[in-house]
Amino acid sequence: MKIQDFIGAGVLPQAIENSGSSSTEMRIATALLAFAGGDAIGVEYEIQDTKKPVHIERMGTRDDWPFGGVSDDTLLSLITIETFANSTLADAKANFLRDLKAAVPNLRGLGPTTRFALGIPMEPKLMAMVGNTNGGLMRTSMIGLAYPASQAKERRAMVFELATATHHNLVAAYAGVLASALFSEALESNPRSNFEVLKAEVAAIPDLPSDFPEFIKNYDSWQPPVSGITLDSLETLRAVIWVIDRAKDCLDAYRLSCELKGDTDTVAAQAGALMCAQKIESADFYSIPWLKEVSWSEIKTMKTAYETLASSRMK
């Protein structure tokens, strides 16, 4: 597919066609598309009892999922961006919960924290995970695209507010802040390395839980767990960077993400989006063969999400 195909389908606005192939606008648009693509391809391999061979050259599915469908990862991220567009810092949290409740009929694959926020009954064993999952990071990370590095203070405050609408655990919330810093930095003219961004972010935020200094200290020694990536927020963030550091292009990032096992759709969505924001040319997103099989028609607010992020970034 080409960018013109997404414009013709109403997924992106006409104005993007006049942007350069490596422009800020194109990076934002492609990151959004790559997030949804990674989400759609990753659900087939998510949390399997046994390791499933990854066939990244085609779109697959599973018995409980519509072919080409995205999960709550994409839909909650777009809801968060929509809330950001229509909120101040003071009302962002309340507005997100309002928008989340309104969107319930269109959501699937919800994690325990979101289900708890919506009052959906859960098994007692899942209650321990409420507020302490990677869902806050998952849905707030791309808010970083709206903020240049010079507005880091404002970005941290907004992302923290949006994340804590559901994720009251400080590790889960601040993991979202760190992830948003990577997306913010991706659009800078002379971006720092992922590690330098994360190290600087940890140093800039006072009174962080001890998990974050430990995260930086153990950064180089981290290896993916054999059993797969869990819903732990910092483990998810480290897995995303591990994938980006090794992938030759976006499709390869999806492959590596799915081969990690565990929460494959979240890792693939984050890694694909961040790679396209950072390295749009080498990511080669538009050559992926199965893009046309993603259910783009059900992602109804991607155009407005793009317009929100691009207009905020270009102020």
RAGI-V586816 format. One record per helix or strand of 3 or more residues. SS is the DSSP state (~ for helix, > for strand). FROM is the first residue (numbers start at 1). TO is the last residue. If there is no record, write none. Layout:
BEGIN
((SS FROM TO) (SS FROM TO))
END
This chain:
BEGIN
((~ 3 8) (~ 14 18) (~ 24 45) (~ 72 85) (~ 92 106) (~ 112 117) (~ 124 129) (~ 135 146) (~ 149 163) (~ 170 186) (~ 194 204) (~ 210 217) (~ 233 246) (~ 250 259) (~ 264 278) (~ 280 283) (~ 285 287) (~ 291 293) (~ 296 298) (~ 302 313))
END
